[in-house]
Amino acid sequence: MNKLAAFFVVFQKNPVSLNRIIKSRAVMFEFDQYLGFLAFLIILTIGFWLMIFLMAILPYWIGGSLYENWKLKREAKKKEQEEA
């Protein structure tokens, strides 16, 4: 017995109107669930781009700051050696 024939046998034993099946499958989400899903996607997207931004900018910022401090200390050391 193929699947289609089995479906018709089950459908004949349990008569459910086709209209009821269509209505039950038509509404997947209520409006508030849809808004919650959109809010979740927006928060997820904001978090993703914030993570990318922080991973790209913070090392550059910290590295630049360390380099500037190293240059200032080196210049101060050279100036001190010239005075002595």
C-alpha positions as CSV (number, residue, x, y, z in Angstrom):
1,M,0.0,0.0,0.0
2,N,1.6,3.3,-1.0
3,K,1.6,6.4,1.1
4,L,-1.2,8.2,-0.8
5,A,-3.5,5.2,-0.5
6,A,-2.7,5.0,3.3
7,F,-3.5,8.7,3.6
8,F,-6.9,8.3,2.0
9,V,-7.7,5.3,4.2
10,V,-6.8,7.3,7.4
11,F,-8.7,10.3,6.0
12,Q,-11.8,8.2,5.4
13,K,-11.7,6.7,8.9
14,N,-11.2,10.1,10.6
15,P,-13.4,12.5,8.6
16,V,-12.1,16.0,9.1
17,S,-13.2,18.8,6.9
18,L,-10.6,20.0,4.4
19,N,-11.5,23.6,5.4
20,R,-10.5,22.9,9.0
21,I,-7.1,21.6,7.9
22,I,-6.5,24.6,5.7
23,K,-7.5,27.0,8.5
24,S,-5.3,25.2,11.1
25,R,-2.2,25.5,8.8
26,A,-2.8,29.0,7.6
27,V,-2.1,30.8,10.9
28,M,1.4,29.9,11.9
29,F,2.1,32.9,14.2
30,E,0.0,35.3,16.1
31,F,0.9,39.0,15.7
32,D,2.6,39.3,19.1
33,Q,4.7,36.2,18.4
34,Y,5.7,37.8,15.1
35,L,6.7,41.0,16.9
36,G,8.7,38.9,19.4
37,F,10.5,37.1,16.6
38,L,11.3,40.4,14.9
39,A,12.6,41.8,18.2
40,F,14.8,38.7,18.7
41,L,16.2,39.0,15.1
42,I,17.0,42.7,15.6
43,I,18.7,42.1,19.0
44,L,20.7,39.2,17.5
45,T,21.8,41.3,14.5
46,I,22.8,44.3,16.7
47,G,24.8,41.9,19.0
48,F,26.5,40.3,16.0
49,W,27.6,43.6,14.5
50,L,28.6,45.0,17.9
51,M,30.8,41.9,18.4
52,I,32.4,42.4,14.9
53,F,33.0,46.1,15.7
54,L,34.6,45.4,19.1
55,M,36.8,42.6,17.7
56,A,38.0,44.8,14.9
57,I,38.3,48.2,16.6
58,L,39.5,47.4,20.2
59,P,42.7,45.6,19.2
60,Y,43.5,48.4,16.8
61,W,42.8,51.0,19.5
62,I,44.8,49.3,22.2
63,G,47.7,48.6,19.8
64,G,47.8,52.2,18.7
65,S,47.8,53.4,22.3
66,L,50.6,51.1,23.3
67,Y,52.6,52.2,20.2
68,E,52.1,55.9,21.0
69,N,53.2,55.3,24.6
70,W,56.3,53.4,23.5
71,K,57.2,56.3,21.1
72,L,56.8,58.9,23.8
73,K,59.0,56.9,26.2
74,R,61.6,56.4,23.6
75,E,61.7,60.1,22.8
76,A,61.9,61.0,26.5
77,K,64.8,58.5,26.8
78,K,66.6,60.1,23.8
79,K,66.1,63.6,25.2
80,E,67.4,62.5,28.6
81,Q,70.5,61.0,27.0
82,E,71.1,64.2,25.0
83,E,71.0,66.3,28.2
84,A,73.4,64.1,30.1
